[in-house]
Amino acid sequence: MTAEPRLPVEGDAVLRFAPHTRFRFDEVRQAWIVLAPERLMLPDEQAVEILQLIDGKRAVDDVIDELAGRYDAPRDVIAGDVVKMLQDLVDKKVLRL
């Protein structure tokens, strides 16, 4: 069996949640959650900020620009963290390119 090739997350990529995956606020837990087949994720505050911008319309660069402006932070620092997190979620098939 051969492994699927890795799909790299780049600045012009437009991401969306995979089918049957939901990102929502859970009233019982009073926390944001990612529900995916056979898994539940509890993202931290920074991940929530990023995931709230994943809408199937914005490119990764747009997400980075929004966060860099919102927090008056260096774009390259924000970019490294955002791409790393998004790549992990693409690899786990929670997000799709």
MOWOPE-V932804 format. One record per residue. N is the residue number from 1. RES is the residue in three letters. SS is DSSP state (~ for helix, > for strand, _ for the rest). OMEGA is omega in whole degrees, 0 to 359 (none if undefined). NEAR is the number of other ideal C-beta (glycine too) atoms within 10 Angstrom. Layout:
n->N res->RES ss->SS omega->OMEGA near->NEAR
n->N res->RES ss->SS omega->OMEGA near->NEAR
//
This chain:
n->1 res->MET ss->_ omega->180 near->2
n->2 res->THR ss->_ omega->179 near->4
n->3 res->ALA ss->_ omega->176 near->5
n->4 res->GLU ss->_ omega->178 near->7
n->5 res->PRO ss->_ omega->180 near->6
n->6 res->ARG ss->_ omega->177 near->9
n->7 res->LEU ss->_ omega->184 near->14
n->8 res->PRO ss->_ omega->176 near->10
n->9 res->VAL ss->_ omega->180 near->20
n->10 res->GLU ss->_ omega->186 near->12
n->11 res->GLY ss->_ omega->182 near->14
n->12 res->ASP ss->_ omega->180 near->8
n->13 res->ALA ss->_ omega->175 near->19
n->14 res->VAL ss->> omega->185 near->15
n->15 res->LEU ss->_ omega->174 near->23
n->16 res->ARG ss->> omega->177 near->14
n->17 res->PHE ss->> omega->179 near->19
n->18 res->ALA ss->_ omega->176 near->15
n->19 res->PRO ss->_ omega->178 near->9
n->20 res->HIS ss->_ omega->176 near->8
n->21 res->THR ss->_ omega->182 near->19
n->22 res->ARG ss->> omega->174 near->9
n->23 res->PHE ss->> omega->184 near->19
n->24 res->ARG ss->> omega->176 near->9
n->25 res->PHE ss->> omega->180 near->10
n->26 res->ASP ss->> omega->182 near->12
n->27 res->GLU ss->_ omega->182 near->7
n->28 res->VAL ss->_ omega->181 near->6
n->29 res->ARG ss->_ omega->187 near->10
n->30 res->GLN ss->_ omega->182 near->7
n->31 res->ALA ss->> omega->173 near->12
n->32 res->TRP ss->> omega->180 near->19
n->33 res->ILE ss->> omega->170 near->17
n->34 res->VAL ss->> omega->177 near->21
n->35 res->LEU ss->> omega->178 near->16
n->36 res->ALA ss->> omega->179 near->20
n->37 res->PRO ss->_ omega->177 near->10
n->38 res->GLU ss->_ omega->176 near->5
n->39 res->ARG ss->> omega->177 near->10
n->40 res->LEU ss->> omega->179 near->10
n->41 res->MET ss->> omega->176 near->16
n->42 res->LEU ss->_ omega->183 near->12
n->43 res->PRO ss->_ omega->176 near->18
n->44 res->ASP ss->_ omega->185 near->10
n->45 res->GLU ss->~ omega->180 near->7
n->46 res->GLN ss->~ omega->179 near->13
n->47 res->ALA ss->~ omega->178 near->20
n->48 res->VAL ss->~ omega->179 near->16
n->49 res->GLU ss->~ omega->180 near->17
n->50 res->ILE ss->~ omega->184 near->20
n->51 res->LEU ss->~ omega->177 near->22
n->52 res->GLN ss->_ omega->180 near->13
n->53 res->LEU ss->_ omega->179 near->17
n->54 res->ILE ss->_ omega->186 near->19
n->55 res->ASP ss->_ omega->181 near->13
n->56 res->GLY ss->_ omega->180 near->9
n->57 res->LYS ss->_ omega->182 near->10
n->58 res->ARG ss->_ omega->172 near->16
n->59 res->ALA ss->> omega->179 near->14
n->60 res->VAL ss->~ omega->178 near->23
n->61 res->ASP ss->~ omega->178 near->15
n->62 res->ASP ss->~ omega->178 near->15
n->63 res->VAL ss->~ omega->180 near->26
n->64 res->ILE ss->~ omega->180 near->23
n->65 res->ASP ss->~ omega->179 near->16
n->66 res->GLU ss->~ omega->182 near->17
n->67 res->LEU ss->~ omega->179 near->19
n->68 res->ALA ss->~ omega->178 near->17
n->69 res->GLY ss->~ omega->181 near->11
n->70 res->ARG ss->~ omega->185 near->11
n->71 res->TYR ss->~ omega->179 near->12
n->72 res->ASP ss->_ omega->183 near->6
n->73 res->ALA ss->_ omega->178 near->12
n->74 res->PRO ss->_ omega->184 near->10
n->75 res->ARG ss->~ omega->183 near->14
n->76 res->ASP ss->~ omega->178 near->9
n->77 res->VAL ss->~ omega->178 near->11
n->78 res->ILE ss->~ omega->183 near->20
n->79 res->ALA ss->~ omega->181 near->18
n->80 res->GLY ss->~ omega->181 near->12
n->81 res->ASP ss->~ omega->182 near->15
n->82 res->VAL ss->~ omega->182 near->25
n->83 res->VAL ss->~ omega->179 near->18
n->84 res->LYS ss->~ omega->181 near->10
n->85 res->MET ss->~ omega->181 near->18
n->86 res->LEU ss->~ omega->178 near->23
n->87 res->GLN ss->~ omega->179 near->18
n->88 res->ASP ss->~ omega->181 near->13
n->89 res->LEU ss->~ omega->174 near->24
n->90 res->VAL ss->~ omega->179 near->19
n->91 res->ASP ss->~ omega->180 near->13
n->92 res->LYS ss->_ omega->179 near->14
n->93 res->LYS ss->_ omega->174 near->14
n->94 res->VAL ss->_ omega->176 near->22
n->95 res->LEU ss->> omega->177 near->25
n->96 res->ARG ss->> omega->175 near->16
n->97 res->LEU ss->_ omega->none near->13
//
